[in-house]
Amino acid sequence: MKHRDKYPTREVDPENFLDNEEINSMLERTDEFTFTQEDWVRLLNCVHCNECGTSEERARLNQKFLQDGNTIPGLDAMIHNFKKNGTPYHKNEMRITKPEGIPASSDTLFFMGCLSTIKIPRFTSNALEYLYQQGLDFTILDKEICCGYPLYVSGAMKEYRELQARNLDIFKDFKKVICLCPACFFVFTQDYPEMDIEYAFISDYLEPAKTEKSGSVGVQHLCQLKNRGYPHVAGNVDKILMNSGYDIEPVPHWCCGGGIGYMHRTDVIDKIAMKRMGDFAGDYMTTYCPGCYWIMKRFRKRAGTSARLKDIFALLMDS
């Protein structure tokens, strides 16, 4: 984006940004130094958009940071919630509205994610309704547990592997898992042990609306897809919206700040989000990522953005 650093955390906190050369150098010398507590400000100056291509390497350094006897502010409380509820939150209560008619069993599981079902129920209910209207055969769990991504990026690998094992035990009963959250999709496909399961992302099931739509739309596309091997998805989604009748606002891609949810360097997330929300104009702003949607919902009015927030499912459904 013109006049803006392509790395969002370097844009808002350049003094504490670690470049790729520094990251790789530290990884090559992990047995030569010990992190101290004050290093967390620099190590956690990352929202894991992977624009730099070293998100996984940065997570490995966070693991060493913890192994060296340090603590990440808020991590102990989050781990307590994981052990108690299977989520990073103090509860695990789905707040979604389930369409009547979703079968109790199917070979296909729609995995929504803990942020989606707890924090942004309208977004998730619309996704459920959209898939149901598509006539897709799928089921959902009565209660999900987190994929473990917040623990993964924090370096808390013991707790992450425990959640991973619990999910794998659930997934063995399915042939396909459709993900609503790109962070879930990432760990399922890139870090979970291989199983005889097909993983898919919700964008694979988007289609042009059956009734003609109108209005201009600015789209927050997904760093978790764009920078992790799926750059084509953004163009596909734009085409679906255009074929539905919408005009696409020219919003160059930049991270929303919500790549790890809302934890660790929240001061950095706040600054990135405020800058990003100011990029949107037109009638609507939209996304197909629960993390992005949560950021847009939280910061849109604060940033004075005039575009109405509508998730992509609402934009594409008949009603």
Secondary structure, DSSP 8 states (H G I E B T S, - for coil): -TTS-SSHHHHH-GGG---HHHHHHHHHTGGG----GGGHHHHT------SSS-HHHHHHHHHHHHHTT---TTHHHHHHHHHHHSSSSS---------TT--S--SEEEE--HHHHHT-HHHHHHHHHHHHHTT---B--SS----SHHHHHHT-HHHHHHHHHHHHHHHTT-SEEEESSHHHHHHHHHTS---S-EEEEGGGG----SS---SEEEEE--HHHHTTT-THHHHHHHHHHHHTT-EE--------S-TT-S-SSHHHHHHHHHHHHTT--SSEEEES-HHHHHHHHHHTTTTT--SEE--HHHHHS--
